[in-house]
Amino acid sequence: MNGITPMIGTQNDADVRRSSRSFHISPEQVQTMQDLLAELQNHKSISMLRTTARHVSACLDVPVEQLSIDALVGVASRLTAYLRARRYKRNAIRSYRNYAGMLLREAKLLGWMPREPKAQVSEAWRTITSVAKAQRCAGIVRHAIAQGIMPSDFSDIDLTAWGQMMLSEQRSFDYVRECKALFRRVLTQSGLAQKLPGISHRKLFKYCIPLRNFPEQLRDELIALLDWKQAPYSEGRSRDWKIRDSTAKGLTATFERLYGFITKRNEINGQPTSIRSLAELVTKESVGAFIKYLLNERKVQGETVSMKLGSVCAALEQRYKDRDFAWFRELLSGIEPSAESERWARKEATSLRYEVLVNVAEKLHKKRTETAQTDRRQIAHLVHDELLVRWLLIMVWRQKNIRKCRLGSSPTRSNLFKDKISPSAKINVPRWARERMKLNPDERFWQYCFREQETKTGHAVHSVLPRRLVPLLEEYLQHHRPILLVGADPGTLFLNREGRPLNEHTINSLVGKLTLRHAQKRVTPHRFRDAFAYWWLEQFPQDYLTVSKKLWHRSVQFTLNVYGCRFDESQADCRIEECAESCEQSPECHLGPAADDGEIIEAIRNLITKDNAFQELPPAAKQNELSAIASIIKSHPCLARIVAADLRKNAVGTVQVFGSGGIRGKSAG
């Protein structure tokens, strides 16, 4: 054998490489993220640290070269929200948070020290900070110090900005609202409100006294009034005056607030309260003072005050016909409602377009497909939430009907069931269901049914469930709802996070959280109804009847009053412009009034005298043909005006092209 030693690898690998040059930066110079990464270039996790730095840079919208190390302090929650919005997995988010913390620790090891806020700003907040920490709302103070805002300059705008930042970091709306209210309350109770003159403080007192704490005679009178309003039959009461349980609760709450206001006001003024009956409670002086307090101090909207106290006035007028409540009506007439532009602005601030809400459901579905199949409970919650959003989009029920919807096998004891469609059911069966019934008369379909006492308008509702919801509904009921149950099954379609039925607060909170997370705006369930109505009327501007029936309104007139106001002068101009363009003439160039039936028939008779097919018809058939053509032309204003103006050239051209039968076919199409 020769003595040649076999070479393993390449010559480049055989050569010993020199280590890369180290660019050492003094601790005083390590101030930016770029400086820190240069110091850590030999770190074993440098790749992940660089990637984390890029994510932090994108999250804060600051280039890496300009990103200070101080920005890493408290960035975890914002980084989490940023990565969640880009559909990163839970483990990936946790890893990037850990590496962000590692960057901060390495910076401290290199001698970096966080910049202390301006001593003047920090010292000014010292007293407020100690009080806020004790009440768990110090985050607002830390935000102000980080922004360099002095207490005397901190205002409601800054407090709102803090709230928006928290919402962007996936904090719940309830948390933000309660923390802001707590911060105001802490300032007031600790006597520090004068240090923050920019924060509004309304000196309000709790004035609601429960009915159970009323004087006995007053309590008995009020209970008797409520029973009279709710009973199936009450002597002297019109059937239209009967109210539902929810309305009775609202009426009770108004009486409780009125009595509590008078009692608390007298306590503040050092006066005794000697109210023992409804006649002593509901007086011109007490109601007037209550209205003044609600409007001027609590800043309640005028229409809300009118509605609440209007129900009280109506109940008293109906029950005590021998008493004069004209003064009550006079007080209510003096309440000025909010301007229509203000109401629309408030509504727009809490609304989203229908297409955006549809996208929320799509995002929930996508998130479900990306979630690991091993996390069965999380998937069950996602399916539940997707079904809830799609139910609001397609069924557009009131939130109470959604909360109370009971599952079962028959309409007698449930609201949602799968059964054969009864021949006696007076419902319109969709075409797809009729086709399946032809193939199988015993076919069972998902249906929903609410009786008169279960709807707000007091009329029964029964229909076949849209098949778009059926696959998701059956998947939820078979695979996911059993996972969400805790304890005994309450029988309701939707559940809260504890496996119990939803209530008004939990459904509003859940829907608001979903829309805030996936559409960046908190929307209540009722806004889904508005969004559907406006979306439908954009597609079919005159179809108020469909909207009225879909929303279970009492009458079409009510639907027109609520949603017809959206049709303003600008839309009228657009509609006329579109009509003019479709007719290829402007409104001012109209040819005058349309011709009547006799003129149209005579004109058409003259125009089609040369039509051989027409001449071969019997006299009676000719007249029928003329009448049919005349009715079609009259239903089309442009054609009727052409005939009236005797533009024979255009009319003759129309007949020559289409013929008598062609005109009917073209117009009908």
MARMARVEX-223189 format. One line per field, with one value per residue (C-alpha): residue number from 1; z, x, y. Coordinates in nm, 3 decimals, padded with zeros to 5 digits, always signed. Example, Ala and Ser with C-alpha at 12.3 -4.5 7.8 and 13.67 -1.06 7.14 Angstrom:
MARMARVEX-223189
nr	c(1_2)
Z	c(+00.780_+00.714)
X	c(+01.230_+01.367)
Y	c(-00.450_-00.106)
END
This chain:
MARMARVEX-223189
nr	c(1_2_3_4_5_6_7_8_9_10_11_12_13_14_15_16_17_18_19_20_21_22_23_24_25_26_27_28_29_30_31_32_33_34_35_36_37_38_39_40_41_42_43_44_45_46_47_48_49_50_51_52_53_54_55_56_57_58_59_60_61_62_63_64_65_66_67_68_69_70_71_72_73_74_75_76_77_78_79_80_81_82_83_84_85_86_87_88_89_90_91_92_93_94_95_96_97_98_99_100_101_102_103_104_105_106_107_108_109_110_111_112_113_114_115_116_117_118_119_120_121_122_123_124_125_126_127_128_129_130_131_132_133_134_135_136_137_138_139_140_141_142_143_144_145_146_147_148_149_150_151_152_153_154_155_156_157_158_159_160_161_162_163_164_165_166_167_168_169_170_171_172_173_174_175_176_177_178_179_180_181_182_183_184_185_186_187_188_189_190_191_192_193_194_195_196_197_198_199_200_201_202_203_204_205_206_207_208_209_210_211_212_213_214_215_216_217_218_219_220_221_222_223_224_225_226_227_228_229_230_231_232_233_234_235_236_237_238_239_240_241_242_243_244_245_246_247_248_249_250_251_252_253_254_255_256_257_258_259_260_261_262_263_264_265_266_267_268_269_270_271_272_273_274_275_276_277_278_279_280_281_282_283_284_285_286_287_288_289_290_291_292_293_294_295_296_297_298_299_300_301_302_303_304_305_306_307_308_309_310_311_312_313_314_315_316_317_318_319_320_321_322_323_324_325_326_327_328_329_330_331_332_333_334_335_336_337_338_339_340_341_342_343_344_345_346_347_348_349_350_351_352_353_354_355_356_357_358_359_360_361_362_363_364_365_366_367_368_369_370_371_372_373_374_375_376_377_378_379_380_381_382_383_384_385_386_387_388_389_390_391_392_393_394_395_396_397_398_399_400_401_402_403_404_405_406_407_408_409_410_411_412_413_414_415_416_417_418_419_420_421_422_423_424_425_426_427_428_429_430_431_432_433_434_435_436_437_438_439_440_441_442_443_444_445_446_447_448_449_450_451_452_453_454_455_456_457_458_459_460_461_462_463_464_465_466_467_468_469_470_471_472_473_474_475_476_477_478_479_480_481_482_483_484_485_486_487_488_489_490_491_492_493_494_495_496_497_498_499_500_501_502_503_504_505_506_507_508_509_510_511_512_513_514_515_516_517_518_519_520_521_522_523_524_525_526_527_528_529_530_531_532_533_534_535_536_537_538_539_540_541_542_543_544_545_546_547_548_549_550_551_552_553_554_555_556_557_558_559_560_561_562_563_564_565_566_567_568_569_570_571_572_573_574_575_576_577_578_579_580_581_582_583_584_585_586_587_588_589_590_591_592_593_594_595_596_597_598_599_600_601_602_603_604_605_606_607_608_609_610_611_612_613_614_615_616_617_618_619_620_621_622_623_624_625_626_627_628_629_630_631_632_633_634_635_636_637_638_639_640_641_642_643_644_645_646_647_648_649_650_651_652_653_654_655_656_657_658_659_660_661_662_663_664_665_666_667_668_669)
Z	c(+00.000_-00.069_+00.216_+00.096_+00.376_+00.265_+00.300_+00.479_+00.393_+00.186_+00.196_+00.340_+00.628_+00.680_+00.722_+01.068_+01.057_+01.249_+01.485_+01.374_+01.487_+01.808_+01.809_+02.178_+02.280_+02.619_+02.853_+02.819_+02.443_+02.463_+02.428_+02.109_+01.995_+01.720_+01.978_+02.188_+01.897_+01.800_+02.152_+02.140_+01.796_+01.948_+02.161_+02.101_+02.036_+01.828_+01.540_+01.759_+01.933_+01.597_+01.491_+01.821_+01.777_+01.431_+01.572_+01.848_+01.588_+01.370_+01.673_+01.786_+01.428_+01.502_+01.297_+01.478_+01.443_+01.632_+01.877_+02.229_+02.481_+02.708_+02.465_+02.583_+02.926_+02.940_+02.573_+02.645_+02.629_+02.311_+02.148_+02.237_+02.077_+01.769_+01.720_+01.788_+01.521_+01.277_+01.369_+01.546_+01.750_+02.127_+02.175_+01.927_+02.109_+02.440_+02.289_+02.148_+02.483_+02.655_+02.404_+02.455_+02.825_+02.745_+02.545_+02.844_+03.084_+02.856_+02.827_+03.205_+03.224_+02.982_+03.218_+03.063_+03.312_+03.239_+03.205_+03.503_+03.425_+03.478_+03.849_+03.835_+03.671_+03.898_+04.213_+04.108_+04.079_+04.398_+04.624_+04.352_+04.274_+04.630_+04.642_+04.293_+04.378_+04.679_+04.458_+04.166_+03.907_+03.904_+03.535_+03.444_+03.653_+03.503_+03.156_+03.242_+03.387_+03.083_+02.858_+03.068_+03.151_+03.467_+03.685_+03.609_+03.235_+03.252_+03.101_+02.992_+02.649_+02.801_+03.004_+02.686_+02.509_+02.789_+02.749_+02.372_+02.431_+02.674_+02.426_+02.154_+02.390_+02.413_+02.753_+02.795_+02.760_+03.106_+03.260_+03.091_+03.185_+03.548_+03.584_+03.450_+03.682_+03.975_+03.900_+03.908_+04.226_+04.399_+04.317_+04.454_+04.773_+04.855_+04.803_+04.517_+04.245_+04.253_+04.147_+03.817_+03.701_+03.351_+03.475_+03.490_+03.820_+03.852_+04.210_+04.186_+04.465_+04.469_+04.494_+04.394_+04.683_+04.625_+04.632_+04.930_+05.138_+05.053_+05.325_+05.351_+05.211_+04.919_+04.844_+04.846_+04.616_+04.368_+04.370_+04.312_+04.016_+03.862_+03.909_+03.747_+03.447_+03.411_+03.488_+03.195_+03.273_+03.491_+03.530_+03.367_+03.174_+02.796_+02.661_+02.483_+02.821_+02.939_+02.983_+02.982_+03.273_+03.133_+03.095_+03.452_+03.574_+03.396_+03.541_+03.890_+03.846_+03.753_+04.067_+04.276_+04.134_+04.184_+04.547_+04.612_+04.459_+04.679_+04.990_+04.929_+04.835_+05.158_+05.356_+05.198_+05.273_+05.628_+05.564_+05.669_+05.411_+05.485_+05.166_+05.238_+04.915_+04.537_+04.554_+04.781_+04.570_+04.226_+04.255_+04.021_+04.247_+04.291_+03.925_+03.807_+04.037_+03.923_+03.554_+03.623_+03.804_+03.529_+03.246_+03.404_+03.643_+03.525_+03.158_+03.063_+02.708_+02.678_+02.484_+02.753_+03.030_+02.826_+02.764_+03.126_+03.291_+03.009_+03.105_+03.464_+03.353_+03.126_+03.400_+03.648_+03.396_+03.307_+03.666_+03.835_+03.586_+03.850_+03.899_+03.681_+03.548_+03.292_+03.479_+03.418_+03.044_+03.056_+03.225_+02.970_+02.680_+02.807_+02.765_+02.454_+02.271_+02.129_+01.782_+01.509_+01.400_+01.755_+01.775_+01.443_+01.558_+01.876_+01.675_+01.419_+01.699_+01.817_+01.480_+01.206_+00.851_+00.783_+00.565_+00.849_+01.091_+00.840_+00.838_+01.217_+01.172_+00.901_+01.129_+01.405_+01.161_+01.042_+01.399_+01.473_+01.182_+01.302_+01.663_+01.768_+01.769_+02.109_+02.278_+02.260_+02.501_+02.317_+01.988_+02.150_+02.261_+01.912_+01.750_+02.006_+01.934_+01.556_+01.575_+01.795_+01.552_+01.249_+01.432_+01.491_+01.126_+00.969_+01.220_+01.362_+01.671_+01.974_+02.232_+02.477_+02.227_+02.167_+02.539_+02.607_+02.301_+02.435_+02.264_+02.234_+02.007_+01.967_+01.948_+02.261_+02.503_+02.300_+02.059_+01.840_+01.733_+01.450_+01.339_+01.044_+00.912_+01.019_+00.735_+00.955_+01.006_+00.841_+00.730_+00.397_+00.328_+00.129_-00.208_-00.101_+00.181_-00.051_-00.287_-00.003_+00.120_-00.224_-00.198_+00.166_+00.319_+00.666_+00.634_+00.953_+00.943_+01.194_+01.288_+01.537_+01.712_+01.964_+02.112_+02.162_+02.519_+02.414_+02.165_+02.230_+01.985_+02.115_+01.800_+01.734_+01.508_+01.335_+01.044_+00.899_+01.005_+00.712_+00.593_+00.599_+00.976_+00.989_+00.940_+01.203_+01.441_+01.421_+01.464_+01.771_+01.929_+01.865_+01.937_+02.121_+02.338_+02.564_+02.636_+02.747_+02.986_+03.358_+03.578_+03.475_+03.120_+03.127_+02.786_+02.622_+02.285_+02.392_+02.713_+02.905_+02.992_+03.308_+03.113_+03.229_+03.032_+02.903_+03.069_+02.932_+03.064_+02.952_+02.596_+02.554_+02.698_+02.481_+02.154_+02.236_+02.307_+01.978_+01.765_+01.949_+01.895_+01.530_+01.406_+01.647_+01.768_+02.045_+01.908_+02.097_+01.966_+01.879_+01.634_+01.424_+01.358_+01.244_+01.025_+00.855_+00.797_+00.635_+00.430_+00.299_+00.216_+00.024_-00.195_-00.212_-00.127_-00.113_+00.053_+00.403_+00.438_+00.435_+00.691_+00.910_+00.911_+00.953_+01.258_+01.401_+01.407_+01.499_+01.167_+00.848_+00.954_+01.259_+01.036_+00.804_+01.097_+01.231_+00.913_+00.660_+00.816_+00.665_+00.327_+00.325_+00.063_-00.069_-00.140_-00.312_-00.538_-00.615_-00.689_-00.931_-01.096_-01.148_-01.288_-01.523_-01.645_-01.701_-01.909_-02.090_-02.012_-01.726_-01.514_-01.667_-02.014_-01.939_-02.217_-02.010_-01.855_-01.949_-02.183_-02.052_-02.158_-02.444_-02.598_-02.571_-02.734_-03.020_-03.078_-03.076_-03.308_-03.562_-03.524_-03.578_-03.858_-04.088_-03.855_-04.042_-03.735_-03.557_-03.852_-03.863_-03.502_-03.431_-03.319_-02.953_-02.954_-03.115_-02.833_-02.567_-02.733_-02.742_-02.375_-02.269_-02.458_-02.320_-01.959_-02.010_-02.168_-01.896_-01.627_-01.791_-01.763_-02.038_-02.296_-02.187_-02.231_-02.573_-02.682_-02.523_-02.703_-03.029_-03.098_-03.370_-03.500_-03.175_-03.114_-03.467_-03.428_-03.105_-03.265_-03.575_-03.371_-03.118_-03.264_-03.045_-02.864_-02.841_-02.650_-02.384_-02.361_-02.345_-02.083_-01.869_-01.878)
X	c(+00.000_+00.115_+00.141_-00.123_-00.350_-00.715_-00.868_-01.197_-01.413_-01.287_-00.980_-01.183_-01.288_-00.930_-00.808_-00.842_-01.076_-01.010_-01.281_-01.485_-01.373_-01.535_-01.667_-01.685_-01.911_-01.880_-02.182_-02.239_-02.282_-02.527_-02.843_-03.009_-03.119_-02.858_-02.583_-02.711_-02.724_-02.370_-02.253_-02.443_-02.326_-02.154_-02.453_-02.579_-02.933_-02.839_-03.069_-03.378_-03.270_-03.242_-03.583_-03.734_-03.579_-03.735_-04.076_-04.044_-03.938_-04.242_-04.471_-04.359_-04.314_-03.960_-03.652_-03.410_-03.134_-03.349_-03.511_-03.391_-03.346_-03.588_-03.863_-03.827_-03.957_-04.324_-04.339_-04.456_-04.830_-04.805_-04.580_-04.831_-05.118_-04.905_-04.816_-05.171_-05.303_-05.065_-05.184_-04.870_-04.910_-04.929_-04.590_-04.425_-04.568_-04.439_-04.093_-04.072_-04.179_-03.904_-03.642_-03.758_-03.696_-03.359_-03.261_-03.344_-03.146_-02.842_-02.855_-02.846_-02.551_-02.367_-02.417_-02.724_-02.952_-03.312_-03.366_-03.538_-03.837_-03.789_-03.751_-03.996_-04.267_-04.208_-04.213_-04.537_-04.709_-04.563_-04.868_-05.111_-04.897_-04.910_-05.289_-05.338_-05.118_-05.331_-05.643_-05.487_-05.509_-05.146_-05.109_-05.270_-05.015_-04.723_-04.854_-04.866_-04.512_-04.377_-04.533_-04.385_-04.725_-04.757_-05.068_-05.188_-05.175_-05.329_-05.679_-05.971_-05.809_-05.498_-05.714_-05.899_-05.565_-05.457_-05.784_-05.734_-05.380_-05.512_-05.778_-05.515_-05.323_-05.625_-05.743_-06.118_-06.356_-06.497_-06.148_-06.071_-06.406_-06.384_-06.022_-06.099_-06.399_-06.189_-05.917_-06.170_-06.325_-05.986_-05.900_-06.233_-06.229_-05.865_-05.909_-05.657_-05.899_-05.773_-05.427_-05.576_-05.809_-05.824_-06.006_-06.381_-06.547_-06.923_-07.034_-07.288_-07.444_-07.597_-07.964_-08.144_-08.335_-08.466_-08.839_-08.807_-08.685_-08.983_-09.233_-09.496_-09.789_-09.588_-09.445_-09.791_-09.934_-09.651_-09.673_-10.048_-09.988_-09.731_-09.959_-10.245_-10.023_-09.892_-10.193_-10.353_-10.673_-10.730_-11.056_-11.047_-10.728_-10.713_-10.536_-10.292_-10.178_-10.046_-09.667_-09.404_-09.182_-08.884_-09.092_-09.219_-08.857_-08.772_-09.077_-08.984_-08.629_-08.759_-08.976_-08.678_-08.459_-08.726_-08.784_-08.410_-08.338_-08.592_-08.471_-08.100_-08.164_-08.355_-08.074_-07.816_-08.033_-08.102_-08.473_-08.687_-08.854_-09.217_-09.335_-09.588_-09.792_-09.767_-09.957_-09.687_-09.407_-09.519_-09.568_-09.489_-09.210_-09.040_-09.064_-08.946_-08.642_-08.567_-08.578_-08.352_-08.101_-08.095_-08.049_-07.823_-07.604_-07.600_-07.610_-07.867_-07.998_-08.334_-08.501_-08.399_-08.552_-08.870_-08.903_-08.843_-09.066_-09.319_-09.384_-09.445_-09.687_-09.876_-09.910_-10.047_-10.291_-10.423_-10.461_-10.583_-10.822_-10.977_-10.649_-10.515_-10.165_-10.164_-09.874_-09.670_-09.723_-09.633_-09.301_-09.222_-09.299_-09.030_-08.756_-08.554_-08.432_-08.083_-08.028_-08.065_-07.705_-07.585_-07.789_-07.646_-07.294_-07.340_-07.485_-07.205_-06.948_-07.082_-07.170_-06.996_-07.100_-07.255_-06.962_-06.718_-06.926_-06.931_-06.552_-06.552_-06.721_-06.471_-06.178_-06.324_-06.358_-05.999_-05.872_-06.054_-05.884_-05.544_-05.593_-05.433_-05.686_-05.565_-05.708_-06.069_-06.210_-06.062_-06.196_-06.537_-06.535_-06.433_-06.714_-06.959_-06.849_-06.856_-07.208_-07.319_-07.183_-07.329_-07.662_-07.663_-07.575_-07.829_-08.115_-08.072_-08.278_-08.303_-08.044_-08.311_-08.444_-08.089_-08.024_-08.357_-08.357_-08.426_-08.332_-08.579_-08.761_-09.098_-09.234_-09.445_-09.151_-08.865_-08.774_-08.525_-08.602_-08.564_-08.889_-09.118_-09.296_-09.656_-09.913_-10.111_-09.812_-09.881_-09.527_-09.356_-09.127_-08.812_-08.766_-08.475_-08.689_-08.985_-08.759_-08.634_-08.988_-09.083_-08.809_-08.883_-09.216_-09.081_-08.778_-08.701_-08.587_-08.446_-08.714_-08.754_-09.071_-09.145_-09.490_-09.665_-09.546_-09.186_-09.153_-09.134_-09.412_-09.647_-09.691_-09.585_-09.290_-09.236_-09.004_-08.752_-08.395_-08.179_-07.968_-07.653_-07.656_-07.741_-07.392_-07.229_-07.524_-07.516_-07.138_-07.167_-07.448_-07.287_-06.918_-06.862_-07.157_-07.117_-06.759_-06.877_-07.144_-07.075_-07.316_-07.681_-07.774_-07.972_-08.121_-08.025_-07.850_-07.568_-07.366_-07.134_-06.775_-06.895_-07.130_-07.444_-07.704_-07.606_-07.751_-07.779_-07.438_-07.246_-07.382_-07.306_-06.960_-06.887_-07.006_-06.828_-06.504_-06.524_-06.590_-06.327_-06.066_-06.145_-06.286_-06.126_-06.460_-06.692_-07.040_-07.347_-07.580_-07.849_-07.616_-07.613_-07.984_-07.915_-07.626_-07.844_-08.129_-07.906_-07.723_-08.048_-08.196_-07.881_-07.940_-08.320_-08.402_-08.781_-08.810_-08.905_-09.154_-08.879_-08.678_-08.986_-09.065_-08.702_-08.662_-09.002_-09.128_-09.484_-09.553_-09.384_-09.446_-09.225_-08.948_-08.984_-08.965_-08.648_-08.455_-08.623_-08.456_-08.130_-08.280_-08.186_-08.162_-07.826_-07.967_-08.269_-08.033_-07.833_-08.149_-08.281_-07.941_-07.921_-08.274_-08.192_-07.876_-08.061_-08.319_-08.038_-08.203_-08.190_-08.499_-08.534_-08.557_-08.861_-09.114_-09.411_-09.692_-09.737_-10.018_-10.328_-10.450_-10.666_-10.389_-10.143_-10.380_-10.455_-10.087_-09.996_-10.288_-10.148_-09.798_-09.870_-10.126_-09.861_-09.786_-09.919_-09.933_-10.142_-10.382_-10.453_-10.582_-10.960_-11.099_-11.127_-10.767_-10.649_-10.807_-10.653_-10.313_-10.345_-10.451_-10.159_-09.907_-10.065_-10.036_-09.672_-09.587_-09.769_-09.574_-09.253_-09.262_-09.007_-09.209_-09.529_-09.373_-09.238_-09.590_-09.736_-09.484_-09.568_-09.206_-09.325_-08.979_-08.858_-09.185_-09.197_-08.840_-08.929_-09.223_-09.028_-08.747_-08.952_-09.303_-09.615_-09.522_-09.160_-09.247_-09.423_-09.135_-08.870_-09.058_-09.134_-08.766)
Y	c(+00.000_+00.353_+00.598_+00.840_+00.946_+00.967_+01.315_+01.348_+01.649_+01.945_+02.160_+02.445_+02.223_+02.108_+02.464_+02.607_+02.908_+03.222_+03.340_+03.636_+03.974_+04.092_+04.444_+04.523_+04.806_+04.963_+04.935_+05.307_+05.261_+04.966_+05.166_+05.043_+04.701_+04.706_+04.765_+04.477_+04.234_+04.329_+04.239_+03.908_+03.795_+03.489_+03.398_+03.044_+03.171_+03.474_+03.370_+03.365_+03.684_+03.862_+03.734_+03.845_+04.190_+04.215_+04.123_+04.383_+04.639_+04.564_+04.557_+04.904_+05.030_+05.147_+05.042_+04.813_+05.074_+05.327_+05.085_+05.157_+04.878_+05.064_+04.963_+04.602_+04.700_+04.603_+04.501_+04.144_+04.212_+04.421_+04.162_+03.891_+04.084_+04.151_+03.785_+03.665_+03.899_+03.728_+03.379_+03.259_+02.942_+02.958_+02.792_+03.030_+03.331_+03.199_+03.145_+03.497_+03.642_+03.442_+03.562_+03.922_+03.873_+03.716_+04.026_+04.242_+04.023_+04.016_+04.395_+04.426_+04.185_+04.409_+04.700_+04.859_+05.032_+05.127_+05.495_+05.639_+05.859_+06.226_+06.281_+06.567_+06.353_+06.054_+06.265_+06.438_+06.100_+05.951_+05.998_+05.890_+05.584_+05.453_+05.486_+05.335_+05.035_+04.955_+04.954_+04.762_+05.038_+05.150_+05.059_+05.391_+05.579_+05.384_+05.467_+05.838_+05.835_+05.648_+05.910_+06.188_+06.338_+06.541_+06.485_+06.838_+06.759_+06.410_+06.425_+06.208_+06.186_+06.025_+05.788_+05.688_+05.634_+05.401_+05.209_+05.173_+05.046_+04.784_+04.674_+04.641_+04.413_+04.182_+04.303_+04.262_+04.553_+04.486_+04.505_+04.838_+04.989_+04.878_+04.990_+05.338_+05.369_+05.243_+05.499_+05.784_+05.649_+05.617_+05.977_+06.099_+05.892_+05.971_+06.344_+06.353_+06.458_+06.818_+06.696_+06.573_+06.852_+06.703_+06.390_+06.436_+06.350_+06.346_+06.363_+06.085_+05.890_+05.547_+05.614_+05.291_+05.130_+04.773_+04.716_+04.486_+04.785_+05.005_+05.101_+04.828_+05.026_+05.163_+04.819_+04.658_+04.925_+04.885_+04.503_+04.528_+04.763_+04.527_+04.225_+04.418_+04.493_+04.136_+03.916_+03.730_+03.918_+04.223_+04.408_+04.749_+04.675_+04.658_+04.353_+04.586_+04.717_+04.380_+04.377_+04.103_+04.002_+04.192_+04.508_+04.469_+04.444_+04.767_+04.938_+04.820_+04.949_+05.294_+05.309_+05.193_+05.470_+05.735_+05.638_+05.603_+05.944_+06.120_+05.937_+06.004_+06.367_+06.422_+06.258_+06.488_+06.792_+06.673_+06.628_+06.328_+06.104_+06.028_+05.859_+05.585_+05.554_+05.589_+05.916_+06.059_+05.913_+06.027_+06.402_+06.687_+06.810_+06.470_+06.365_+06.707_+06.697_+06.341_+06.442_+06.739_+06.517_+06.252_+06.501_+06.763_+06.564_+06.205_+06.312_+06.047_+06.080_+06.256_+05.974_+05.724_+05.936_+05.984_+05.611_+05.505_+05.763_+05.740_+05.377_+05.486_+05.757_+05.516_+05.253_+05.507_+05.655_+05.309_+05.190_+05.509_+05.660_+05.887_+06.077_+06.355_+06.295_+06.575_+06.734_+06.417_+06.441_+06.808_+06.729_+06.458_+06.694_+06.929_+06.668_+06.742_+06.431_+06.408_+06.544_+06.284_+06.340_+06.268_+05.948_+05.831_+05.914_+05.708_+05.423_+05.428_+05.423_+05.086_+04.932_+04.737_+04.662_+04.323_+04.217_+04.287_+04.079_+03.793_+03.812_+03.765_+03.427_+03.333_+03.419_+03.202_+02.913_+02.959_+02.971_+02.645_+02.469_+02.593_+02.482_+02.156_+01.875_+01.760_+02.070_+01.951_+02.205_+02.502_+02.368_+02.324_+02.687_+02.801_+02.600_+02.739_+03.097_+03.047_+02.906_+03.196_+03.457_+03.281_+03.249_+03.623_+03.684_+03.449_+03.429_+03.785_+03.697_+03.917_+03.821_+03.704_+03.448_+03.327_+03.291_+03.117_+02.888_+02.538_+02.215_+01.929_+01.689_+01.862_+02.218_+02.177_+02.186_+02.331_+02.608_+02.422_+02.067_+01.818_+01.661_+01.602_+01.909_+01.878_+01.904_+02.143_+02.375_+02.708_+02.773_+02.823_+02.526_+02.610_+02.445_+02.225_+02.083_+02.020_+01.825_+01.607_+01.552_+01.421_+01.162_+01.079_+01.192_+01.103_+01.329_+01.522_+01.884_+02.127_+02.379_+02.661_+02.767_+03.044_+03.090_+03.423_+03.469_+03.403_+03.688_+04.059_+04.144_+03.875_+03.667_+03.309_+03.229_+02.893_+02.816_+02.573_+02.642_+02.767_+02.478_+02.694_+02.650_+02.280_+02.120_+02.342_+02.299_+01.920_+01.912_+02.134_+01.932_+01.594_+01.658_+01.987_+02.085_+01.775_+01.887_+02.232_+02.106_+02.126_+01.936_+01.896_+01.993_+02.320_+02.241_+02.572_+02.585_+02.817_+02.805_+03.032_+02.941_+02.764_+02.538_+02.720_+02.920_+03.262_+03.569_+03.922_+04.026_+03.718_+03.717_+04.088_+04.036_+03.731_+03.887_+04.213_+04.028_+03.835_+04.142_+04.344_+04.073_+04.002_+04.335_+04.588_+04.720_+04.605_+04.530_+04.408_+04.133_+04.388_+04.562_+04.244_+04.306_+04.661_+04.548_+04.285_+04.530_+04.792_+04.532_+04.383_+04.723_+04.813_+04.509_+04.546_+04.910_+04.872_+04.532_+04.649_+04.363_+04.099_+04.295_+04.336_+03.965_+03.861_+04.085_+03.981_+04.338_+04.423_+04.598_+04.711_+05.071_+05.019_+04.881_+05.179_+05.423_+05.261_+05.187_+05.415_+05.718_+05.590_+05.685_+06.055_+06.330_+06.209_+05.863_+06.015_+06.211_+05.895_+05.696_+05.960_+05.990_+05.612_+05.608_+05.893_+05.721_+05.394_+05.581_+05.767_+06.102_+06.349_+06.427_+06.772_+06.618_+06.402_+06.404_+06.510_+06.304_+05.942_+05.843_+05.671_+05.326_+05.454_+05.662_+05.376_+05.127_+05.366_+05.435_+05.068_+04.989_+05.237_+05.104_+04.734_+04.750_+04.603_+04.314_+04.009_+03.789_+04.050_+04.093_+03.717_+03.718_+03.720_+04.059_+03.953_+03.825_+04.149_+04.349_+04.123_+04.158_+04.537_+04.551_+04.331_+04.545_+04.864_+04.744_+04.653_+04.987_+05.179_+04.995_+05.124_+05.507_+05.565_+05.369_+05.539_+05.883_+05.788_+05.700_+06.013_+06.236_+06.057_+05.971_+05.738_+05.669_+05.517_+05.337_+05.195_+05.078_+04.902_+04.719_+04.628_+04.479_+04.287_+04.246_+04.247_+03.927_+04.034_+04.350_+04.145_+03.900_+04.169_+04.371_+04.069_+03.969)
END
